[in-house]
Amino acid sequence: MGQEELKKFIARNGEKYKERRIVVYGTGLNAQKLIQAFPELNIIGVMDRDRNDGYFFGKKILNEVEIVSLNIDVIVIAAQISAMIQIYKRICKFCIAQNIQLLDKYGNDLREIFAKVAKQNANLFYRTKEQILAEIDTHDAISFDIFDTLVMRKTLFPEDVFAIVGEKAKRQGVAITNFPQIRIQTEQGLLQKCPEKHSFSIYEIYEEIARNINLTQAERTFICNLEIETEKELLLPREEMVSVFEYAVKKGKVVCLISDMYLPARILEDILSKLGIKGYKEILVSCDVRNTKYKTLYQIYKEKYPVSSYLHIGDNEEADGLCAAVFDMDFFLIKKAADILKLSTYMEIDDMLGSLNERSMVGLIVAK
């Protein structure tokens, strides 16, 4: 927890929670800084999944039975957003049963935020284009997610891109056994090293692949460029969402694109330009900024474009809903086309697809 976050937390909670009995969830650096920064707060103890006795920076580590007996009013989850989401899901029923308020490290009421996301998900099929345009009218800055929001692939699954790349490379003399699996496993390995999602680039992915399977520099460059070119070939605009984007631009709103992605902004700009998507102020992409929606990418965006109100539009309930809400942004969730397929009369078609060609045919149908 940095100094700016602490200032924000103090501004929100300094007086409000002085008389309340508080437990800090976590035994990491965030929890340590929170305890040390607020000697005036009545922090009774600490809670942690992996520890249920002893002390942490002078605070007793408590279990659920002790928390109930001590009449705790508030639990503050001192963790990054991705971990906070998992912790919330683990302890929210217990907190509801005991009437304990749950806050994140920014001072947000987590039950309110999760309820907003749940409400939007429940009403996705009853919301109209007119509603999203009305939301745009009432906000100063509008941000859009990119993949599955403004653009989508012609494939059924994102991983099918790697299978297509592998086949193309083989036809051009660079045959890599099990290339799709290698590509997926390498990205997953980097995610484990950096669990806050995509803060690495496609070039770093291929550097890792080259090290792991001994590709030459020429082979690495060739197949990396081949994936980029294949992405360009397979992407197409979601026309109705692009019209929403164009509406925001024409209305004179501050329009930016925000993406957790391994393709740098310069590549995305080229792709979007060829698809006719223009007029935004900036693309903030995680691999360039070295930050993600699950960390403080939205905060960086807000600091660059200070206005009175923000609306973020995207398809992912965590990255585009919860993470935006943590930073005091309104959000509007839509469903990506593949999820709509699962809710349609074609929902069982996934089980019938045995080849890349069949999946690609269904991908084209979904895109349509």
C-alpha positions in Angstrom: 0.0 0.0 0.0 1.7 3.2 -1.2 1.5 6.7 0.4 -1.3 7.9 -2.0 -3.4 4.9 -1.2 -2.9 5.5 2.6 -3.9 9.1 2.2 -7.1 8.0 0.3 -7.9 5.5 3.0 -7.3 8.1 5.8 -9.6 10.6 4.0 -12.4 8.0 3.8 -12.0 6.3 7.1 -10.0 8.3 9.6 -12.9 9.5 11.6 -15.6 7.1 10.5 -14.0 4.0 11.9 -12.2 5.3 15.0 -14.7 3.8 17.4 -15.2 0.5 15.5 -13.6 -2.8 16.2 -11.4 -3.7 13.2 -9.6 -6.7 12.0 -7.0 -6.6 9.2 -7.1 -9.5 6.8 -3.6 -10.5 5.7 0.0 -10.9 7.1 1.9 -9.3 4.2 3.4 -5.9 3.5 0.0 -4.3 2.8 -1.3 -5.4 6.2 1.9 -4.3 7.9 1.7 -0.8 6.4 -2.0 -0.5 7.3 -1.4 -1.4 10.9 1.5 1.0 11.3 -0.2 3.9 9.5 -3.3 3.9 11.7 -2.3 3.7 15.4 -5.5 5.8 16.1 -7.8 3.0 14.8 -9.1 0.3 17.1 -7.4 -2.6 15.2 -8.2 -5.6 17.4 -6.2 -8.2 15.5 -5.3 -9.9 12.2 -6.9 -12.7 10.2 -5.2 -15.0 7.7 -6.1 -18.2 5.9 -2.8 -19.8 6.6 -2.2 -18.6 10.2 -4.5 -18.8 13.2 -2.3 -18.1 16.2 0.6 -15.9 17.2 1.1 -12.2 16.6 1.7 -10.0 13.6 3.2 -6.5 14.3 1.8 -6.5 17.8 -1.7 -7.7 16.7 -3.0 -11.1 17.7 -3.8 -13.5 14.8 -7.5 -14.4 15.3 -9.6 -17.3 14.0 -13.3 -17.1 13.2 -14.5 -18.2 16.6 -12.4 -15.4 18.3 -13.7 -12.8 15.8 -17.3 -13.7 16.7 -16.6 -13.6 20.4 -14.8 -10.2 20.1 -17.8 -8.6 18.3 -15.7 -7.4 15.4 -17.4 -4.7 13.3 -15.1 -4.4 10.2 -12.7 -6.6 8.3 -10.3 -4.7 6.0 -8.7 -6.9 3.3 -5.2 -5.6 2.9 -4.3 -7.2 -0.4 -4.0 -6.5 -4.1 -7.3 -6.6 -6.1 -6.8 -10.1 -7.5 -6.1 -11.6 -4.1 -8.8 -9.4 -2.5 -11.4 -10.9 -4.9 -10.5 -14.5 -3.8 -10.5 -13.5 -0.1 -13.8 -11.8 -0.4 -15.4 -14.9 -1.9 -14.0 -17.0 0.8 -15.2 -15.0 3.8 -18.2 -13.0 2.6 -20.8 -15.5 3.8 -19.2 -15.6 7.3 -19.1 -11.8 7.4 -22.8 -11.5 6.3 -23.8 -14.0 9.0 -22.0 -12.0 11.6 -23.0 -8.6 10.3 -19.3 -7.7 9.7 -18.6 -5.0 7.2 -16.0 -5.9 4.6 -13.7 -3.2 3.2 -10.8 -3.3 0.7 -7.5 -1.4 1.3 -8.9 1.7 -0.4 -11.9 1.9 2.0 -14.5 0.6 -0.4 -17.5 -1.4 0.9 -16.9 -4.6 -0.9 -20.5 -6.0 -0.5 -21.8 -2.9 -2.3 -19.3 -3.3 -5.1 -20.0 -7.0 -5.6 -23.7 -6.4 -5.5 -23.4 -3.8 -8.3 -21.6 -6.3 -10.5 -24.1 -9.1 -9.7 -27.0 -6.7 -10.5 -25.5 -5.9 -13.9 -24.9 -9.5 -14.7 -28.4 -10.4 -13.8 -29.8 -7.7 -16.2 -27.5 -8.1 -19.1 -30.1 -9.3 -21.5 -32.6 -6.6 -20.5 -30.3 -3.7 -21.2 -30.4 -1.8 -24.4 -28.1 0.3 -26.6 -30.1 3.3 -25.6 -29.2 2.7 -21.9 -25.5 2.6 -22.6 -25.7 5.8 -24.7 -27.6 7.5 -21.8 -24.9 6.4 -19.4 -22.3 8.0 -21.7 -24.3 11.2 -21.8 -24.0 11.5 -18.0 -20.2 11.0 -17.7 -17.2 13.1 -18.7 -14.7 10.3 -19.5 -15.5 7.0 -21.2 -13.1 4.1 -21.3 -13.5 0.9 -23.3 -11.9 -2.5 -23.0 -10.6 -3.7 -26.4 -10.8 -7.5 -26.9 -14.3 -9.0 -26.8 -15.7 -5.5 -26.3 -14.7 -3.4 -29.3 -13.1 -6.1 -31.4 -13.3 -9.9 -31.4 -11.5 -12.8 -33.1 -13.1 -15.0 -35.8 -12.1 -18.0 -33.8 -14.2 -19.7 -31.2 -11.5 -19.7 -28.5 -8.5 -17.3 -28.2 -6.2 -20.2 -28.0 -7.2 -21.3 -31.5 -5.0 -18.4 -32.7 -1.9 -20.3 -31.6 -3.0 -23.5 -33.5 -3.4 -21.4 -36.6 0.1 -19.8 -36.1 1.6 -23.3 -35.6 0.1 -24.5 -38.8 1.3 -21.5 -40.7 4.8 -21.7 -39.3 5.0 -25.4 -40.2 4.0 -24.7 -43.8 6.8 -22.1 -44.0 9.4 -24.4 -42.7 9.4 -23.7 -39.0 7.8 -26.8 -37.4 7.5 -26.7 -33.7 6.0 -29.8 -32.1 3.0 -29.0 -29.8 3.4 -25.3 -30.5 -0.1 -24.3 -29.2 0.6 -26.0 -25.8 4.0 -24.5 -25.6 2.6 -21.0 -26.3 -0.1 -21.4 -23.7 2.2 -22.9 -21.1 4.8 -20.2 -21.5 2.2 -17.4 -21.0 0.8 -19.2 -18.0 4.4 -19.5 -16.6 4.9 -15.8 -16.9 1.5 -15.2 -15.3 2.7 -17.3 -12.3 5.8 -15.1 -12.0 3.6 -12.0 -12.3 0.2 -12.9 -10.9 -1.3 -9.5 -11.5 -2.1 -10.4 -15.1 -0.5 -9.2 -18.3 2.3 -6.8 -17.5 4.6 -8.5 -20.0 4.7 -8.2 -23.8 4.4 -10.7 -26.7 8.1 -10.1 -27.3 8.9 -11.3 -23.8 6.7 -14.4 -24.3 8.7 -15.3 -27.3 12.0 -14.7 -25.6 10.9 -17.2 -23.0 9.8 -19.7 -25.6 13.1 -19.3 -27.4 15.0 -20.0 -24.2 12.8 -23.0 -23.4 13.0 -24.8 -26.7 16.2 -23.4 -28.2 14.8 -21.3 -31.0 17.3 -19.2 -33.0 16.8 -15.5 -32.9 15.6 -15.6 -36.5 13.0 -18.3 -35.7 11.8 -16.4 -32.6 11.4 -13.2 -34.6 9.6 -15.0 -37.5 7.0 -16.8 -35.3 6.4 -13.8 -33.1 5.7 -11.6 -36.2 3.6 -14.4 -37.6 1.4 -14.4 -34.5 1.0 -10.6 -34.7 0.0 -10.8 -38.4 -2.4 -13.7 -37.7 -4.1 -11.6 -35.0 -4.6 -8.8 -37.5 -6.1 -11.2 -40.0 -8.5 -12.8 -37.4 -9.8 -9.6 -35.7 -13.0 -7.8 -36.7 -15.0 -5.0 -35.1 -18.1 -5.6 -33.0 -20.1 -3.2 -35.0 -22.7 -2.1 -32.5 -20.1 -1.5 -29.8 -18.0 0.5 -32.3 -21.0 2.6 -32.9 -21.3 3.2 -29.1 -17.6 4.1 -29.1 -18.2 6.6 -32.0 -21.1 8.1 -30.2 -18.9 8.9 -27.2 -16.2 10.5 -29.5 -18.8 12.6 -31.3 -20.2 13.8 -28.0 -16.8 15.2 -27.1 -16.2 12.8 -24.2 -12.6 12.0 -23.1 -12.4 8.6 -24.7 -9.6 6.1 -23.9 -9.0 2.4 -24.4 -7.7 0.3 -21.5 -6.5 -3.3 -21.9 -4.7 -6.0 -20.0 -2.9 -7.4 -23.0 0.5 -8.5 -24.3 0.2 -6.6 -27.6 1.8 -3.1 -27.2 -0.2 0.0 -28.0 1.6 0.7 -31.2 0.4 -2.7 -32.6 -3.1 -2.2 -31.2 -3.3 1.2 -32.8 -2.4 -0.2 -36.2 -5.0 -3.0 -35.8 -7.8 -0.6 -34.7 -7.0 1.9 -37.4 -7.4 -0.7 -40.1 -10.7 -1.7 -38.5 -11.9 1.9 -38.6 -11.7 2.5 -34.8 -10.2 6.0 -34.4 -10.7 9.2 -32.3 -9.7 8.0 -28.9 -7.2 9.9 -26.8 -4.9 7.1 -25.8 -4.5 3.3 -25.4 -3.3 2.4 -22.0 -2.2 -1.2 -22.3 -0.7 -3.2 -19.4 2.5 -4.5 -21.1 3.5 -0.9 -21.9 2.6 0.7 -18.5 3.8 -2.3 -16.6 0.6 -2.2 -14.6 -2.8 -3.8 -14.9 -6.5 -3.4 -14.2 -6.0 -5.6 -11.2 -3.4 -3.2 -9.8 -3.6 0.6 -10.4 -4.0 0.9 -14.2 -7.4 2.7 -13.7 -5.8 5.0 -11.1 -3.0 5.9 -13.7 -5.7 6.6 -16.3 -7.7 8.9 -13.9 -4.5 10.8 -12.9 -3.8 11.4 -16.6 -7.3 12.5 -17.4 -8.8 14.2 -14.3 -12.5 14.9 -14.8 -15.6 14.7 -12.6 -17.1 11.3 -13.7 -15.9 8.1 -15.3 -17.6 5.3 -17.1 -15.8 2.1 -18.1 -17.3 -0.3 -20.7 -16.2 -3.9 -21.0 -17.0 -7.6 -20.9 -15.2 -9.0 -17.9 -17.0 -8.7 -14.6 -13.7 -8.7 -12.6 -11.3 -6.7 -14.7 -13.9 -4.3 -16.2 -16.4 -4.2 -13.3 -14.9 -4.9 -9.9 -11.5 -3.4 -10.6 -13.1 -0.2 -12.1 -15.4 0.2 -9.2 -12.6 -0.1 -6.7 -11.2 3.2 -8.2 -14.6 5.0 -8.0 -15.5 4.5 -11.6 -19.0 3.6 -12.9 -19.0 0.6 -15.2 -21.3 -0.9 -17.9 -20.8 -4.6 -18.5 -21.7 -6.4 -21.8 -21.3 -10.0 -22.7 -18.7 -11.3 -25.2 -20.1 -13.2 -28.1 -18.8 -16.6 -27.0 -20.7 -16.2 -23.7 -23.8 -15.3 -25.6 -23.4 -18.6 -27.6 -23.3 -20.6 -24.3 -26.7 -19.0 -23.3 -28.3 -19.7 -26.7 -30.0 -22.8 -28.2 -26.5 -23.7 -29.6 -25.1 -24.0 -26.1 -24.2 -27.7 -26.5 -22.2 -27.2 -29.8 -18.9 -27.0 -27.9 -19.1 -30.7 -27.2 -19.5 -31.5 -30.9 -16.4 -29.8 -32.2 -13.4 -32.0 -32.9 -11.1 -30.0 -35.0 -9.7 -26.5 -35.5 -11.6 -26.1 -38.8 -14.9 -26.9 -37.0 -14.1 -24.5 -34.2 -13.2 -21.8 -36.7 -16.5 -22.3 -38.6 -18.4 -21.8 -35.3 -16.2 -18.8 -34.5 -17.3 -17.2 -37.8 -21.0 -17.9 -36.9 -20.4 -16.4 -33.4 -18.7 -13.3 -35.0 -21.7 -12.8 -37.3 
